[in-house]
Amino acid sequence: MIARNLIVVGGSAGGVEALMSLVPQLPANLDAAVCIVVHFPPQSPSLLPQLLRRQSQMVVSTVTDGASLESGHIYVTPPDWHLLIEDHTCRLSHGPREHG
C-alpha cells in the first residue's frame, strides 16, 4: 500500500547507535514509510540496511531511484546520494556537497 505518512530520520555515521535503538521499537504494521539518510563516506559500502534488518519487524531495503514508498517499509539511502520524495516516489540525486 502506498504510504501516506512519512517518517524521515537523518544523521551522521555516529547516529547508527541511535537507529539501532529506534528501529526495533517500530511495529511491522506501522502506517508510515520510514526514510533513513545517514552520511557515510562515498567510497565506503553501507552495511546499515543489513544491520537494521536484523533489528526490525519492518521490511528494510536500500533506496532505489523511482521506488514507491510503502507503509511498513524502511528505506535506507545509499552513501553519497541525496534523497528526494516526489509524489510518494523516491528520487536519488547527487546535489552539491554540504559543508565540504
LUMTOR-963167 format. One record per residue: residue number from 1; residue in one letter; x, y, z of N, C-alpha, C in turn. Coordinates in nm, 2 decimals. Atoms other than C-alpha are relative to their C-alpha. Example, Ala and Ser with C-alpha at 12.3 -4.5 7.8 and 13.67 -1.06 7.14 Angstrom:
BEGIN
{1, "a", {0.09, -0.12, 0.00}, {1.23, -0.45, 0.78}, {0.09, 0.12, 0.00}} {2, "s", {-0.09, -0.11, 0.00}, {1.37, -0.11, 0.71}, {-0.08, 0.11, 0.08}} 
This chain:
BEGIN
{1, "m", {0.08, -0.12, 0.00}, {0.00, 0.00, 0.00}, {0.09, 0.12, 0.00}} {2, "i", {-0.08, -0.12, 0.00}, {0.14, 0.34, -0.09}, {-0.01, 0.08, 0.13}} {3, "a", {0.00, -0.07, -0.13}, {0.24, 0.53, 0.22}, {-0.05, 0.14, -0.02}} {4, "r", {0.05, -0.14, -0.01}, {0.05, 0.85, 0.30}, {0.08, 0.07, 0.11}} {5, "n", {-0.08, -0.06, -0.11}, {0.26, 0.91, 0.61}, {0.14, -0.03, -0.02}} {6, "l", {-0.14, 0.02, 0.03}, {0.63, 0.95, 0.61}, {0.08, 0.05, 0.13}} {7, "i", {-0.09, -0.03, -0.11}, {0.89, 0.95, 0.89}, {0.14, 0.01, -0.06}} {8, "v", {-0.14, -0.02, 0.05}, {1.24, 1.08, 0.80}, {0.10, 0.02, 0.11}} {9, "v", {-0.11, 0.00, -0.10}, {1.55, 1.02, 1.00}, {0.13, 0.03, -0.07}} {10, "g", {-0.13, -0.03, 0.06}, {1.88, 1.18, 0.92}, {0.11, 0.01, 0.10}} {11, "g", {-0.11, -0.02, -0.10}, {2.22, 1.18, 1.08}, {0.13, -0.03, -0.06}} {12, "s", {-0.14, 0.03, 0.05}, {2.59, 1.11, 1.05}, {0.03, -0.14, 0.05}} {13, "a", {-0.03, 0.14, -0.04}, {2.77, 0.78, 1.10}, {-0.01, -0.03, 0.15}} {14, "g", {0.02, 0.02, -0.14}, {2.76, 0.84, 1.47}, {-0.14, -0.02, 0.05}} {15, "g", {0.14, 0.02, -0.03}, {2.38, 0.81, 1.46}, {-0.04, -0.14, -0.01}} {16, "v", {0.03, 0.14, 0.02}, {2.39, 0.44, 1.38}, {-0.05, -0.06, 0.13}} {17, "e", {0.04, 0.06, -0.13}, {2.37, 0.35, 1.75}, {-0.15, 0.04, 0.04}} {18, "a", {0.14, -0.04, -0.03}, {2.05, 0.56, 1.79}, {-0.10, -0.07, -0.09}} {19, "l", {0.09, 0.08, 0.09}, {1.90, 0.39, 1.49}, {-0.02, -0.14, 0.05}} {20, "m", {0.01, 0.14, -0.05}, {1.97, 0.05, 1.64}, {-0.09, -0.01, 0.12}} {21, "s", {0.09, 0.00, -0.11}, {1.77, 0.16, 1.94}, {-0.14, 0.03, -0.05}} {22, "l", {0.13, -0.04, 0.05}, {1.49, 0.32, 1.74}, {-0.08, -0.10, -0.08}} {23, "v", {0.06, 0.09, 0.10}, {1.42, 0.07, 1.47}, {-0.07, -0.12, 0.06}} {24, "p", {0.07, 0.11, -0.05}, {1.33, -0.23, 1.69}, {-0.14, 0.04, 0.07}} {25, "q", {0.13, -0.05, -0.06}, {1.05, -0.02, 1.85}, {-0.11, 0.03, -0.10}} {26, "l", {0.10, -0.03, 0.10}, {0.87, 0.04, 1.52}, {-0.07, -0.13, -0.03}} {27, "p", {0.08, 0.12, 0.02}, {0.58, -0.20, 1.47}, {0.00, -0.04, -0.15}} {28, "a", {0.00, 0.04, 0.14}, {0.57, -0.41, 1.15}, {-0.12, 0.06, -0.08}} {29, "n", {0.11, -0.06, 0.07}, {0.23, -0.26, 1.07}, {-0.01, 0.15, 0.01}} {30, "l", {-0.01, -0.15, -0.01}, {0.34, 0.10, 1.10}, {-0.07, 0.06, -0.12}} {31, "d", {0.07, -0.07, 0.11}, {0.11, 0.32, 0.89}, {0.08, 0.11, -0.05}} {32, "a", {-0.09, -0.10, 0.06}, {0.40, 0.51, 0.75}, {0.12, -0.07, -0.06}} {33, "a", {-0.13, 0.04, 0.05}, {0.71, 0.47, 0.54}, {0.11, 0.07, 0.08}} {34, "v", {-0.11, -0.06, -0.07}, {1.04, 0.54, 0.71}, {0.12, 0.02, -0.10}} {35, "c", {-0.12, -0.02, 0.09}, {1.33, 0.70, 0.51}, {0.12, 0.04, 0.10}} {36, "i", {-0.12, -0.03, -0.08}, {1.68, 0.70, 0.67}, {0.11, 0.05, -0.09}} {37, "v", {-0.11, -0.05, 0.07}, {1.96, 0.91, 0.54}, {0.11, 0.02, 0.10}} {38, "v", {-0.12, -0.01, -0.09}, {2.30, 0.87, 0.71}, {0.12, 0.04, -0.09}} {39, "h", {-0.11, -0.05, 0.08}, {2.61, 1.05, 0.59}, {0.12, -0.10, 0.03}} {40, "f", {-0.12, 0.08, 0.00}, {2.88, 0.79, 0.52}, {0.09, 0.05, -0.11}} {41, "p", {-0.10, -0.04, 0.11}, {3.20, 0.85, 0.31}, {-0.05, -0.07, -0.13}} {42, "p", {0.05, 0.06, 0.13}, {3.12, 0.79, -0.06}, {0.06, -0.13, -0.04}} {43, "q", {-0.07, 0.12, 0.04}, {3.38, 0.52, -0.10}, {-0.03, -0.12, 0.09}} {44, "s", {0.03, 0.12, -0.09}, {3.25, 0.30, 0.19}, {-0.14, -0.06, -0.03}} {45, "p", {0.13, 0.06, 0.01}, {2.98, 0.05, 0.14}, {-0.08, 0.01, 0.13}} {46, "s", {0.08, -0.01, -0.12}, {2.69, 0.08, 0.38}, {-0.06, -0.13, 0.04}} {47, "l", {0.06, 0.12, -0.05}, {2.60, -0.22, 0.59}, {-0.12, 0.03, 0.08}} {48, "l", {0.12, -0.04, -0.08}, {2.32, -0.02, 0.75}, {-0.13, -0.08, -0.03}} {49, "p", {0.13, 0.08, 0.02}, {2.03, -0.20, 0.57}, {0.01, -0.14, 0.06}} {50, "q", {-0.01, 0.13, -0.06}, {2.16, -0.54, 0.68}, {-0.01, 0.00, 0.15}} {51, "l", {0.00, -0.02, -0.15}, {2.22, -0.42, 1.04}, {-0.15, 0.02, 0.05}} {52, "l", {0.13, -0.04, -0.04}, {1.87, -0.27, 1.06}, {-0.10, -0.12, -0.02}} {53, "r", {0.08, 0.12, 0.03}, {1.71, -0.58, 0.90}, {-0.01, -0.10, 0.12}} {54, "r", {-0.01, 0.09, -0.12}, {1.83, -0.78, 1.20}, {-0.08, 0.05, 0.12}} {55, "q", {0.06, -0.06, -0.12}, {1.67, -0.54, 1.44}, {-0.15, 0.03, -0.02}} {56, "s", {0.13, -0.06, 0.03}, {1.34, -0.46, 1.26}, {-0.10, -0.11, -0.03}} {57, "q", {0.11, 0.09, 0.04}, {1.00, -0.62, 1.22}, {-0.05, 0.05, -0.14}} {58, "m", {0.04, -0.05, 0.13}, {0.96, -0.40, 0.91}, {0.09, -0.05, -0.11}} {59, "v", {-0.09, 0.03, 0.12}, {1.09, -0.46, 0.56}, {0.10, 0.12, -0.01}} {60, "v", {-0.10, -0.10, 0.01}, {1.42, -0.28, 0.52}, {0.07, -0.02, -0.13}} {61, "s", {-0.07, 0.01, 0.12}, {1.58, -0.20, 0.19}, {0.08, 0.12, -0.03}} {62, "t", {-0.07, -0.11, 0.05}, {1.83, 0.02, 0.02}, {-0.09, 0.07, -0.10}} {63, "v", {0.08, -0.08, 0.09}, {1.65, 0.30, -0.17}, {0.05, -0.02, -0.14}} {64, "t", {-0.04, 0.00, 0.15}, {1.65, 0.27, -0.55}, {-0.08, 0.12, -0.06}} {65, "d", {0.07, -0.11, 0.06}, {1.56, 0.56, -0.77}, {-0.13, -0.04, -0.07}} {66, "g", {0.13, 0.03, 0.05}, {1.19, 0.55, -0.86}, {-0.08, -0.09, 0.08}} {67, "a", {0.07, 0.09, -0.09}, {1.09, 0.32, -0.57}, {-0.12, 0.08, 0.05}} {68, "s", {0.12, -0.05, -0.06}, {0.73, 0.38, -0.45}, {0.01, -0.02, 0.15}} {69, "l", {0.00, 0.02, -0.15}, {0.70, 0.44, -0.07}, {-0.11, -0.08, 0.04}} {70, "e", {0.10, 0.08, -0.06}, {0.51, 0.18, 0.11}, {0.00, 0.00, 0.15}} {71, "s", {0.01, 0.00, -0.15}, {0.38, 0.18, 0.46}, {0.06, -0.13, 0.05}} {72, "g", {-0.06, 0.11, -0.06}, {0.56, -0.06, 0.69}, {0.14, -0.04, -0.06}} {73, "h", {-0.13, 0.03, 0.06}, {0.89, -0.03, 0.50}, {0.09, 0.11, 0.05}} {74, "i", {-0.11, -0.09, -0.03}, {1.22, 0.13, 0.59}, {0.09, 0.01, -0.12}} {75, "y", {-0.08, -0.02, 0.12}, {1.42, 0.28, 0.31}, {0.13, 0.07, 0.04}} {76, "v", {-0.13, -0.06, -0.04}, {1.79, 0.35, 0.36}, {0.07, 0.05, -0.12}} {77, "t", {-0.07, -0.06, 0.11}, {1.97, 0.59, 0.13}, {0.14, -0.05, -0.01}} {78, "p", {-0.14, 0.04, 0.01}, {2.30, 0.46, -0.01}, {0.10, 0.12, 0.02}} {79, "p", {-0.10, -0.10, -0.02}, {2.62, 0.65, 0.06}, {0.02, 0.09, -0.12}} {80, "d", {-0.03, -0.10, 0.11}, {2.69, 0.97, -0.14}, {-0.12, 0.04, -0.08}} {81, "w", {0.12, -0.04, 0.07}, {2.33, 1.02, -0.25}, {-0.09, 0.09, 0.08}} {82, "h", {0.11, -0.08, -0.06}, {2.06, 1.28, -0.17}, {-0.13, -0.07, -0.03}} {83, "l", {0.14, 0.06, 0.02}, {1.70, 1.15, -0.13}, {-0.10, 0.11, -0.01}} {84, "l", {0.11, -0.09, 0.02}, {1.41, 1.35, -0.26}, {-0.12, -0.09, -0.01}} {85, "i", {0.12, 0.07, 0.01}, {1.05, 1.24, -0.23}, {-0.10, 0.09, -0.09}} {86, "e", {0.10, -0.06, 0.09}, {0.81, 1.33, -0.52}, {-0.12, -0.09, -0.02}} {87, "d", {0.12, 0.08, 0.02}, {0.45, 1.21, -0.52}, {0.02, -0.15, 0.04}} {88, "h", {-0.02, 0.13, -0.05}, {0.53, 0.91, -0.30}, {0.10, -0.09, -0.06}} {89, "t", {-0.11, 0.07, 0.07}, {0.83, 0.82, -0.51}, {0.13, 0.05, 0.04}} {90, "c", {-0.14, -0.03, -0.04}, {1.20, 0.81, -0.41}, {0.08, 0.04, -0.12}} {91, "r", {-0.09, -0.05, 0.10}, {1.44, 1.01, -0.62}, {0.14, 0.02, 0.06}} {92, "l", {-0.13, -0.02, -0.05}, {1.81, 0.98, -0.57}, {0.07, 0.10, -0.09}} {93, "s", {-0.07, -0.10, 0.08}, {2.03, 1.26, -0.68}, {0.14, 0.03, 0.06}} {94, "h", {-0.13, -0.05, -0.05}, {2.39, 1.40, -0.65}, {-0.02, 0.15, 0.00}} {95, "g", {0.01, -0.14, -0.01}, {2.34, 1.75, -0.53}, {0.14, 0.06, 0.05}} {96, "p", {-0.12, -0.06, -0.05}, {2.60, 2.00, -0.41}, {0.04, -0.06, 0.14}} {97, "r", {-0.04, 0.05, -0.13}, {2.81, 1.88, -0.12}, {-0.02, 0.11, 0.11}} {98, "e", {0.02, -0.09, -0.11}, {2.72, 2.03, 0.22}, {0.12, 0.00, 0.09}} {99, "h", {-0.11, -0.01, -0.10}, {2.99, 2.16, 0.45}, {0.13, -0.07, -0.05}} {100, "g", {-0.12, 0.06, 0.05}, {3.27, 2.03, 0.22}, {-0.01, -0.15, -0.03}} 
